[in-house]
Amino acid sequence: MTTALPTPAFDDPAHHLRLYLGDCLQILAAFPPSSVDLVFADPPYFLSNGGITCHAGKMVSVHKGDWDKLPGPDLGPVKAKHDKVHEFNTAWLAAAQRVLKPNGSIWVSGTAHVIHSVGFAMQQLGFKLLNDISWVKPNPPPNLSCRYFTHATETIIWAAKDKKSRHIFHYKLMKETNRGKQMKSVWEIRPPKPWEKRHGKHPTQKPVALLERILLASTNEGDVVLDPFAGSGTTLLSAFRLHRQAIGCELSAEFLTLSLRRLCSNLVQLNISVATMHFSVDPPTDPMDRSKCAAAANQDRPRSAGVSPARASSRQSVAPFATRRGIRFSPPLALRSGRGPSRADLRNGSARSIAQLKQIVIPSEAEGPAFRPFAMDFQLSTVDRMPPQLQLVQQERRFYFIGRTKREILFTVLANSLEEARQKFRNAGHSDSDALFIIKTETEIYLA
């Protein structure tokens, strides 16, 4: 008898993302059969057995967590332990096979410690083995014992639900990705990049590039992707970026929270990027009368109703500098049309954002490398005041350097201050004169 699905820990119907907290065997038992197009799984490797490894150039104990330990007593028979491992692999593979659609497929990643059990269980269950991919890591950690070859690969088995399945494979796309040559089953992909670990680390985190290649090769837009061991949420994040639906199960509340931070950050960045696209860095020219008569007329003109003295003085202090440089700042396109982003747009998804363009900084050629800042009366997005119980999942300050010759973003960086951002800009090989504008944004992301 099928049990009812538990309430998901995270559910975003707008982007078709769901995360469940709990044992994947119990959760998958409540799924309807033939409801998933693709499964990606990175099951426990059962490596946490008191051994050693190299991390950041140091010898450390292999302890990823209790979930990665072999079942049973530490002093129990080896065969009994591995029998339990194979029993576990057979159980979750059978559950995944039940929820796969007739033409669905599954990808399973693992090292030699577990992947042979996975492959044997697949054969026993009647999966159709398609490929075994060797994922090569260009810069693996050294082997400290010097009694083995350095472990530089992981194996990823790709299989269809059964022998009757007509699985999806985008051969032409993979060939184009590989510069016109057939893509081989040996993939050299670097480990996760720093931006992928900005919100925290998982001991077996997979790179987004790996998951995106898998999803592009074997799914279509709108397909449902399942990850029974979600970990840090890389599968769900990659599915979101490629417009696939995604479901994840995670046993650890700590790693589920990490997944939420990554997902919410990307959901909000999407909304912010849409809002900032309305900002025109190089607006059309607007002829201005710069004669003394025009200046006198502007001084005699009464102040508009509703404009505060502070804001009026701010505009007066900016105007001489803008006139001197021959620059006129137009409002964003959305504001010129009389409307900005709607609250419904900004609330799309389960995360809400508060993002304000704090200031634009213009390098002044007349003063050499000095920077002359001024504030703009322009807010990217506005939401209602947040109740105090909402969880702050991310807070960042980002600087965008806009080119002087080409009006495009030359460099973007996270920094605590303008001076730190400028130093990083120089360290990247740029000079101060390369930038015409520096745009600073501050973002706070709350989990609703």
C-alpha positions as CSV (number, residue, x, y, z in Angstrom):
1,M,0.0,0.0,0.0
2,T,1.4,3.4,-1.0
3,T,1.8,5.8,1.9
4,A,1.2,9.5,1.7
5,L,4.1,11.8,0.8
6,P,5.5,13.8,3.7
7,T,5.4,17.5,3.7
8,P,8.5,18.8,1.8
9,A,11.0,20.8,3.7
10,F,11.2,23.1,0.7
11,D,8.6,23.5,-2.1
12,D,8.8,26.1,-4.9
13,P,6.0,25.4,-7.3
14,A,7.0,28.3,-9.5
15,H,10.3,26.8,-10.3
16,H,9.3,23.1,-9.8
17,L,11.8,22.4,-7.0
18,R,11.1,20.2,-4.0
19,L,13.3,19.0,-1.1
20,Y,12.3,16.3,1.4
21,L,14.1,15.7,4.7
22,G,14.3,12.0,5.6
23,D,15.2,8.5,4.5
24,C,14.9,8.2,0.7
25,L,13.6,4.6,0.9
26,Q,10.6,5.8,2.9
27,I,10.0,8.8,0.8
28,L,10.3,7.1,-2.6
29,A,7.8,4.4,-1.4
30,A,5.2,7.2,-1.4
31,F,6.0,8.4,-4.9
32,P,3.7,7.3,-7.8
33,P,5.2,4.8,-10.1
34,S,6.6,5.9,-13.5
35,S,6.7,9.6,-12.5
36,V,10.4,10.5,-12.9
37,D,12.4,11.0,-16.2
38,L,15.9,10.8,-14.7
39,V,17.6,9.8,-11.5
40,F,21.1,11.0,-10.5
41,A,22.4,9.4,-7.3
42,D,25.6,9.8,-5.4
43,P,25.1,7.2,-2.6
44,P,27.3,6.8,0.4
45,Y,30.7,5.4,-0.4
46,F,31.2,3.9,3.1
47,L,34.7,5.3,3.3
48,S,34.5,6.5,6.9
49,N,36.3,3.6,8.4
50,G,39.2,5.2,10.3
51,G,41.5,5.5,7.3
52,I,43.5,8.6,6.3
53,T,43.5,11.0,3.4
54,C,45.1,14.2,2.2
55,H,43.0,17.4,2.5
56,A,44.5,20.9,1.8
57,G,48.0,19.4,2.0
58,K,47.4,17.8,5.4
59,M,46.9,14.3,6.6
60,V,43.4,14.0,8.0
61,S,41.1,11.2,9.1
62,V,38.5,9.9,6.7
63,H,35.3,10.8,8.5
64,K,32.6,12.2,6.3
65,G,29.8,11.5,8.7
66,D,27.9,8.6,10.3
67,W,25.9,8.2,7.1
68,D,29.2,7.1,5.4
69,K,30.1,4.3,7.8
70,L,29.7,0.6,7.0
71,P,26.6,-0.8,8.8
72,G,27.1,-3.2,11.6
73,P,29.6,-3.5,14.4
74,D,33.2,-2.4,13.7
75,L,34.6,-5.8,14.5
76,G,31.9,-7.8,12.6
77,P,32.8,-10.1,9.7
78,V,33.8,-8.2,6.5
79,K,31.5,-10.3,4.3
80,A,28.5,-9.5,6.5
81,K,29.2,-5.8,6.3
82,H,29.5,-5.8,2.5
83,D,26.4,-8.0,2.2
84,K,24.6,-5.2,4.1
85,V,26.1,-2.6,1.7
86,H,24.9,-4.6,-1.3
87,E,21.5,-5.0,0.3
88,F,21.2,-1.3,0.8
89,N,22.3,-0.5,-2.8
90,T,19.8,-3.1,-4.2
91,A,16.9,-1.6,-2.1
92,W,17.4,2.1,-3.1
93,L,18.0,1.1,-6.8
94,A,14.8,-0.9,-6.8
95,A,12.9,2.1,-5.4
96,A,14.4,4.4,-8.0
97,Q,13.6,1.9,-10.8
98,R,9.9,1.8,-9.7
99,V,9.5,5.6,-10.0
100,L,11.4,5.9,-13.3
101,K,9.2,6.3,-16.4
102,P,9.5,3.5,-19.1
103,N,12.0,5.4,-21.1
104,G,13.8,6.9,-18.1
105,S,17.4,6.5,-17.2
106,I,19.7,6.6,-14.1
107,W,23.2,7.9,-13.4
108,V,25.1,6.6,-10.3
109,S,28.5,8.0,-9.2
110,G,30.9,6.2,-6.9
111,T,34.4,5.1,-6.2
112,A,35.7,1.5,-6.3
113,H,34.5,1.0,-2.7
114,V,30.9,1.0,-3.8
115,I,30.4,1.2,-7.6
116,H,30.9,-2.5,-8.2
117,S,28.1,-3.3,-5.9
118,V,25.9,-0.8,-7.6
119,G,26.7,-2.2,-11.1
120,F,26.0,-5.8,-9.9
121,A,22.7,-4.7,-8.3
122,M,21.7,-3.0,-11.5
123,Q,22.3,-6.2,-13.5
124,Q,20.3,-8.2,-10.9
125,L,17.3,-5.7,-11.1
126,G,17.2,-5.8,-15.0
127,F,18.6,-2.3,-15.7
128,K,20.1,-1.9,-19.2
129,L,23.7,-0.7,-18.7
130,L,24.5,2.0,-21.3
131,N,27.9,3.5,-20.3
132,D,30.4,3.6,-17.5
133,I,31.9,7.1,-17.5
134,S,35.4,7.7,-16.0
135,W,35.3,11.2,-14.5
136,V,39.0,12.3,-14.4
137,K,40.0,14.9,-11.7
138,P,42.9,16.9,-13.1
139,N,44.4,17.7,-9.7
140,P,43.6,14.9,-7.3
141,P,45.0,14.8,-3.7
142,P,48.3,12.8,-3.4
143,N,48.4,9.3,-2.1
144,L,50.1,9.5,1.3
145,S,50.9,5.8,1.8
146,C,52.8,5.6,-1.5
147,R,51.6,2.0,-1.9
148,Y,48.9,2.7,-4.5
149,F,48.4,4.8,-7.7
150,T,46.9,8.2,-6.9
151,H,43.1,8.0,-7.0
152,A,42.2,10.4,-9.8
153,T,38.9,9.1,-11.1
154,E,35.3,8.3,-10.1
155,T,33.1,6.0,-12.1
156,I,29.6,7.0,-13.2
157,I,27.3,4.3,-14.4
158,W,24.5,5.3,-16.9
159,A,21.7,2.8,-17.3
160,A,18.1,2.7,-18.7
161,K,15.2,1.4,-16.7
162,D,15.1,-1.9,-18.6
163,K,16.0,-3.5,-21.9
164,K,12.8,-2.2,-23.5
165,S,13.6,1.5,-22.7
166,R,14.2,4.0,-25.5
167,H,16.3,6.3,-23.4
168,I,17.0,9.9,-24.3
169,F,20.5,10.8,-25.6
170,H,21.3,14.1,-27.3
171,Y,24.1,12.9,-29.4
172,K,24.4,16.0,-31.6
173,L,24.5,18.3,-28.7
174,M,27.3,16.3,-27.0
175,K,29.2,16.2,-30.3
176,E,28.9,20.0,-30.7
177,T,30.1,20.4,-27.0
178,N,33.1,18.3,-27.9
179,R,34.1,20.5,-30.8
180,G,32.6,18.4,-33.5
181,K,34.0,15.0,-32.3
182,Q,32.1,12.1,-30.7
183,M,32.2,12.5,-27.0
184,K,34.1,9.7,-25.3
185,S,33.3,8.1,-21.9
186,V,36.3,9.7,-20.3
187,W,35.4,13.1,-18.9
188,E,38.0,15.6,-17.5
189,I,36.0,18.0,-15.3
190,R,37.5,20.0,-12.5
191,P,36.2,19.8,-8.9
192,P,33.7,22.3,-7.7
193,K,34.7,25.9,-8.1
194,P,35.0,28.4,-5.2
195,W,31.6,30.0,-6.0
196,E,30.0,26.6,-5.7
197,K,31.2,26.3,-2.1
198,R,30.4,29.9,-1.1
199,H,27.5,28.8,1.2
200,G,29.3,25.8,2.7
201,K,31.0,22.5,1.8
202,H,29.9,18.9,1.4
203,P,32.6,16.2,1.6
204,T,31.4,14.5,-1.7
205,Q,30.1,17.6,-3.5
206,K,29.9,17.2,-7.3
207,P,30.7,20.1,-9.7
208,V,27.8,21.9,-11.4
209,A,29.6,21.3,-14.8
210,L,29.4,17.5,-14.3
211,L,25.6,17.6,-13.5
212,E,24.9,20.0,-16.3
213,R,26.6,17.7,-18.8
214,I,24.6,14.7,-17.6
215,L,21.2,16.6,-17.7
216,L,21.9,18.1,-21.1
217,A,22.9,14.7,-22.5
218,S,19.9,12.7,-21.2
219,T,16.9,15.0,-20.5
220,N,14.7,17.6,-22.1
221,E,13.5,20.9,-20.7
222,G,10.7,20.3,-18.3
223,D,11.7,16.7,-17.4
224,V,11.5,15.6,-13.8
225,V,14.9,14.9,-12.2
226,L,15.2,13.0,-8.9
227,D,18.2,12.9,-6.5
228,P,17.7,10.5,-3.6
229,F,20.9,11.6,-1.9
230,A,20.7,15.4,-2.5
231,G,23.7,16.4,-0.3
232,S,24.5,20.0,-1.1
233,G,21.8,20.3,-3.8
234,T,24.0,20.4,-6.9
235,T,21.5,18.3,-8.9
236,L,18.6,20.6,-8.0
237,L,20.7,23.7,-8.7
238,S,21.8,22.3,-12.1
239,A,18.2,21.3,-13.0
240,F,17.0,24.8,-12.1
241,R,19.6,26.4,-14.3
242,L,18.7,24.2,-17.2
243,H,14.9,24.5,-16.8
244,R,14.2,21.0,-15.5
245,Q,12.0,20.1,-12.6
246,A,13.8,18.6,-9.6
247,I,13.1,16.6,-6.5
248,G,15.6,15.8,-3.8
249,C,15.8,13.7,-0.6
250,E,18.3,14.3,2.1
251,L,18.8,12.6,5.4
252,S,20.9,15.3,7.1
253,A,19.2,18.5,8.2
254,E,22.6,20.2,8.0
255,F,23.1,19.4,4.4
256,L,19.5,20.2,3.6
257,T,20.1,23.7,5.0
258,L,23.1,24.0,2.8
259,S,21.0,23.1,-0.3
260,L,18.4,25.7,0.7
261,R,21.1,28.4,0.9
262,R,22.4,27.6,-2.6
263,L,18.9,27.3,-4.2
264,C,17.6,30.5,-2.5
265,S,20.6,32.4,-3.5
266,N,20.2,31.5,-7.2
267,L,16.5,32.1,-7.2
268,V,16.9,35.6,-5.9
269,Q,19.9,36.4,-8.1
270,L,17.6,35.6,-11.0
271,N,15.1,38.2,-9.9
272,I,17.7,40.8,-9.3
273,S,19.4,40.2,-12.6
274,V,16.1,40.8,-14.4
275,A,15.6,44.0,-12.4
276,T,19.1,45.3,-13.1
277,M,18.7,44.8,-16.9
278,H,16.5,47.9,-16.9
279,F,19.4,50.1,-15.9
280,S,21.0,52.0,-18.8
281,V,24.7,52.6,-18.2
282,D,25.2,54.6,-21.5
283,P,21.9,56.5,-22.0
284,P,21.1,58.5,-25.1
285,T,22.4,62.1,-25.3
286,D,20.1,64.9,-24.2
287,P,21.1,68.5,-25.3
288,M,21.3,70.9,-22.4
289,D,21.5,74.7,-22.3
290,R,24.6,75.3,-20.1
291,S,24.4,79.2,-20.3
292,K,24.3,81.4,-17.2
293,C,20.7,82.4,-18.1
294,A,19.6,78.7,-17.9
295,A,21.4,78.3,-14.6
296,A,19.8,81.4,-13.1
297,A,16.4,80.2,-14.3
298,N,16.9,76.8,-12.6
299,Q,17.7,78.5,-9.4
300,D,14.6,80.7,-9.5
301,R,12.4,77.6,-10.3
302,P,10.2,76.5,-7.3
303,R,11.0,73.1,-5.9
304,S,8.6,70.3,-6.9
305,A,6.0,69.2,-4.4
306,G,7.0,66.1,-2.4
307,V,10.8,66.5,-2.9
308,S,12.6,66.7,0.5
309,P,15.2,69.4,1.1
310,A,17.8,66.7,1.6
311,R,17.1,65.1,-1.7
312,A,17.0,68.4,-3.5
313,S,20.4,69.4,-2.1
314,S,21.8,66.0,-3.1
315,R,20.7,66.6,-6.7
316,Q,22.1,70.1,-6.7
317,S,25.5,68.8,-5.5
318,V,25.5,66.1,-8.3
319,A,24.3,68.5,-11.1
320,P,27.5,70.6,-11.5
321,F,29.7,67.5,-11.6
322,A,27.4,65.8,-14.1
323,T,27.2,68.9,-16.2
324,R,31.0,69.3,-16.1
325,R,31.5,65.8,-17.5
326,G,28.6,66.2,-20.0
327,I,26.7,63.2,-18.5
328,R,23.0,63.0,-17.9
329,F,21.5,60.1,-15.9
330,S,18.2,58.8,-17.2
331,P,15.9,56.7,-15.0
332,P,15.7,52.9,-15.8
333,L,13.5,51.9,-18.7
334,A,11.0,50.3,-16.4
335,L,10.7,53.5,-14.3
336,R,10.5,55.7,-17.4
337,S,7.4,53.7,-18.5
338,G,5.8,54.4,-15.2
339,R,6.1,51.0,-13.6
340,G,8.8,48.9,-12.0
341,P,8.9,45.2,-11.1
342,S,5.7,44.1,-9.5
343,R,5.6,42.6,-6.1
344,A,4.1,39.4,-7.6
345,D,7.3,39.1,-9.7
346,L,9.6,39.7,-6.8
347,R,7.7,37.2,-4.7
348,N,7.9,34.5,-7.4
349,G,9.4,31.5,-5.6
350,S,9.9,30.8,-1.9
351,A,12.7,33.3,-1.2
352,R,12.2,37.1,-1.0
353,S,14.9,39.7,-1.6
354,I,15.8,43.1,-0.4
355,A,18.2,44.7,-2.9
356,Q,19.1,48.4,-3.2
357,L,21.5,50.1,-5.5
358,K,23.4,52.0,-2.9
359,Q,25.7,54.2,-5.0
360,I,27.4,54.7,-8.4
361,V,31.0,55.8,-8.3
362,I,32.6,57.6,-11.3
363,P,36.4,57.9,-11.7
364,S,37.2,61.6,-12.3
365,E,40.0,62.2,-14.9
366,A,40.4,65.7,-13.6
367,E,41.5,64.4,-10.2
368,G,43.6,61.5,-11.4
369,P,42.8,58.1,-9.8
370,A,40.5,59.7,-7.2
371,F,36.9,58.5,-7.1
372,R,33.9,60.9,-6.7
373,P,30.9,59.1,-5.3
374,F,27.2,60.1,-5.4
375,A,24.0,58.4,-4.5
376,M,21.1,57.6,-6.9
377,D,17.5,57.7,-5.9
378,F,16.8,54.3,-7.4
379,Q,15.8,51.1,-5.7
380,L,15.9,47.8,-7.6
381,S,13.2,45.9,-5.7
382,T,11.0,46.5,-2.7
383,V,9.1,44.1,-0.5
384,D,7.1,44.4,2.6
385,R,8.8,44.6,6.0
386,M,10.1,41.2,6.9
387,P,8.8,39.6,10.1
388,P,11.6,38.9,12.6
389,Q,11.3,35.1,12.4
390,L,12.5,34.8,8.8
391,Q,15.9,33.3,8.4
392,L,18.7,35.4,6.7
393,V,20.4,32.9,4.4
394,Q,22.8,35.3,2.5
395,Q,24.1,38.8,2.8
396,E,26.6,40.2,0.3
397,R,28.1,43.3,-1.1
398,R,29.0,43.2,-4.8
399,F,30.8,45.7,-7.1
400,Y,30.5,45.9,-10.9
401,F,33.2,47.7,-12.9
402,I,31.8,49.2,-16.1
403,G,34.2,49.8,-19.0
404,R,35.2,53.3,-20.1
405,T,35.5,52.4,-23.8
406,K,32.9,49.6,-24.0
407,R,29.8,50.0,-21.8
408,E,29.9,46.5,-20.5
409,I,30.8,44.8,-17.2
410,L,34.6,44.4,-17.1
411,F,34.9,42.9,-13.7
412,T,32.6,41.9,-10.8
413,V,33.7,41.0,-7.3
414,L,32.4,40.5,-3.8
415,A,34.1,42.8,-1.3
416,N,33.5,44.4,2.1
417,S,34.5,47.9,0.9
418,L,35.1,50.0,-2.2
419,E,38.8,50.1,-1.6
420,E,39.0,46.3,-1.4
421,A,37.0,46.0,-4.6
422,R,39.4,48.5,-6.4
423,Q,42.4,46.5,-5.2
424,K,41.0,43.3,-6.5
425,F,40.3,45.1,-9.8
426,R,43.9,46.1,-10.0
427,N,45.1,42.7,-9.1
428,A,43.1,41.3,-12.0
429,G,45.3,43.3,-14.4
430,H,43.1,46.4,-14.8
431,S,44.0,50.0,-14.2
432,D,41.7,52.6,-12.5
433,S,41.2,54.4,-15.8
434,D,39.7,51.3,-17.4
435,A,36.4,51.8,-15.5
436,L,34.0,54.6,-16.1
437,F,31.4,53.4,-13.5
438,I,31.5,51.3,-10.4
439,I,28.1,49.9,-9.3
440,K,27.7,48.7,-5.8
441,T,24.8,46.5,-4.8
442,E,23.9,45.1,-1.3
443,T,21.7,42.0,-1.1
444,E,20.0,40.3,1.8
445,I,18.2,37.0,1.1
446,Y,15.6,35.7,3.5
447,L,14.0,32.2,3.6
448,A,10.2,32.7,3.9
